[in-house]
Amino acid sequence: MDGPALVLAVPGAGKTTVLIARTANLILNHNINPHNILSVTFSKASAMDMKDRFDKVFGGHINRNVHFSTIHSFVYMLIRNYSRINNKNFILIEGKKSPINKIRLLKGIYKEVNNTIPSEDKLEELLNAIGYVKNMLIDENDFSKYKNLNIKDFKNIYKQYESFKKENNYIDFDDMLTLSIDILNKNPLILSNIRDRYKYIQVDEGQDTSKAQNEIIRLLSAPRNNIFIVADDDQSIYGFRGAYPEYLLTFDKLYKNSKIFFMEQNYRSSSNIVDTSNEFIKSNFIRYNKNLHTKNPENLPVTIAKFKNDLKQYEYLFDELKVNSKDAAVLFRNNISAIAIIDGLLKNDIPFYIRDSKINFFEHWIIRDILSFITLAYDNTDIHAFERIYYKMNGYISKAQVQFVKKKSSSESVFDKLMEFPDIKFFQKNNIRRIRDKFNALKKWSAKDFVDSVLYDLEYDQFLRDNSKRYGQAYENIKIIISTLHFISQSLSNPLEILDRLDFLKKSLYANRTFQEGKIRLSTLHSSKGLEFERVFMVDLIDSEFPSGSSIDEYDLGNSKSLEEERRLFYVGMTRAKKDLKLITYKSRDGEEVFQSRFISELEKILSHCELGIHNGDRVNHKSFGEGIVLDINDDMITIDFKSYGKKKISLSISLENNLLKII
């Protein structure tokens, strides 16, 4: 009951159940006042879920209110009490009731510093970077050490943002953490009062907490250290916003005389899925050595489905869902993947729902560019559309020429006005005629041919290749948008229908945000954490998308941290499935060769070994060498650590064929 404890629980082991049962045990069997228990978790939804589940099971036995909260709601209460005592007024600039718009503020600072308006993607990257700095307690002088802060003049933007907030007593969500640490460190009486009240501290989803959150928990729990954390280091997937699972690995050093418990039995998934997932996650090194297992029987085998291209992937997916859509989910790494899937589901009359709200596909600058190409094709007098795209195609048109066009009559074609530019050369006129004729022809083509012509005849694709990094995106991510456009436009008869279809898809996205029985769940892998489904389809499993190109690049340079987090994310997706797990990859997208995810390659080896019945960690017996432990299985070789002979590599096929090797 007393002292520090860490419970490491595998997926489907019942982490939250353990925490609420312990809460009831403290109250009912040890007479602890609920007022003295602080139970915190990562998200508001998780806190509400804990509260609901506790009340359903123990509400009839415990009449007093038992409080579950997020860390942020707790520190907000702390700041309000501190403000009241010290007559200070901190104003939170988050949410609809905020006196200023935080997003607009950061946009303005970014524009002032970099002389350009940030794209939606760049703005989200900036928000994540600021949150990461706060949660990781990073000093301003150390920004250059962190690659994920790679925003132009980030230090200056950050300083201006912090100065503006300080001058006006504004704080954001991340400030609440750092401000709380400051309050607790500088006000011993406040800290002492909180410690006296909360004699027992419980943390759910401990792998998602950041350095700042861990520091708050450490300050509150000392000196009693009656701290109970439930976590799974193998499900830590929020490193981009400051989650710091490394502290779990040093828990016994941070808290002396601590106890570590393992909950390794999965109650959710079939043994096929559990065994495969267990072997897969063992490729990570930064983790506790757990052995995920289950008493559930075998069900459908884990399926790796490979296709010629991404279109065949969709055909397979929709055919499968038409046959059986009961309690099924489609999971993806990048939320833009949802758009093509939604388009296909609507065309096939398959009901779905999606809760992810941050899908900026429709507002993306590439989509806006394509809309400008369509607009100019149908109205060659539209100077605004022309100004947006003139330098993104092979027109070789200068900024001076555009300014000249803007001064002329708005009723003339922009191409005719360009021909009147002073001192225009003969070859320039020929080029402008070529571009004009191409735009005149574009509106006569099918939607898909229109997109292809913009990309390749007008060389917009070349612009994307050359400038993707300047816009803060990898070209591989841009290709997701282009392939989505291709998929949407393939059945449309003309370019104008692209506008209508995009508008329809946007409305459908927001119209299908509520759950109903029989609907397919669409989700990013991050948002799927904590959920479970009978059937799970993981799509777009190709290298540079999952894992991402940046993670692969870092791994090639000797840093495996990012790749290990991506493997954990893949593991989270796999362990959402109860009975049926299908992993889908393909060989080409938009006519360009792609390669299956390296995680798929890892799983192919695992599945072939699972069929033989041998896994890492198995105790085996060899006729010549005696008893040993399986350390690694790679292609046709197996590495075993024998008690009497040490590590030896043995041919797997020969050992099995000649019955030399037996599992104990």
Secondary structure, DSSP 8 states (H G I E B T S, - for coil): --S-EEEEE-TTS-HHHHHHHHHHHHHHTT---GGGEEEEESSHHHHHHHHHHHHHHHTTT--S---EEEHHHHHHHHHHHHHHHHT---EE--STT-SS-HHHHHHHHHHHHHSS---HHHHHHHHHHHHHHHHTT--GGGGGG-GGG--TTHHHHHHHHHHHHHHHTEE-HHHHHHHHHHHHHH-HHHHHHHHHH--EEEESSGGG-BHHHHHHHHHHHTTTT-EEEEE-GGG---GGGTB-THHHHTHHHHSTT-EEEEE-B-SSS-HHHHHHHHHHHTT-SSS-----B--S---S--EEEEESSHHHHHHHHHHHHHH--TTEEEEESSTTHHHHHHHHHHHTT--EEE------TTT-HHHHHHHHHHHHHH-TT-HHHHHHHGGGSTT---HHHHHHHHHS-TTS-HHHHHHTSTT--HHHHHHHHHHHHHHHHHTTS-HHHHHHIIIIIS-HHHHHHHHTTTTT--HHHHHHHHHHHHHHHTT-SSTHHHHHHHHHHHHHHHH--S--TT-EEEEEHHHHTT--EEEEEE---BTBBTTBHHHHHHHHTT--HHHHHHHHHHHHHHTTEEEEEEEEEESEETTEE--B-HHHHHHHHHHHHHHHT--TT-EEEETTTEEEEEEEEETTEEEEEETTTEEEEEEHHHHHHTT-EEE-
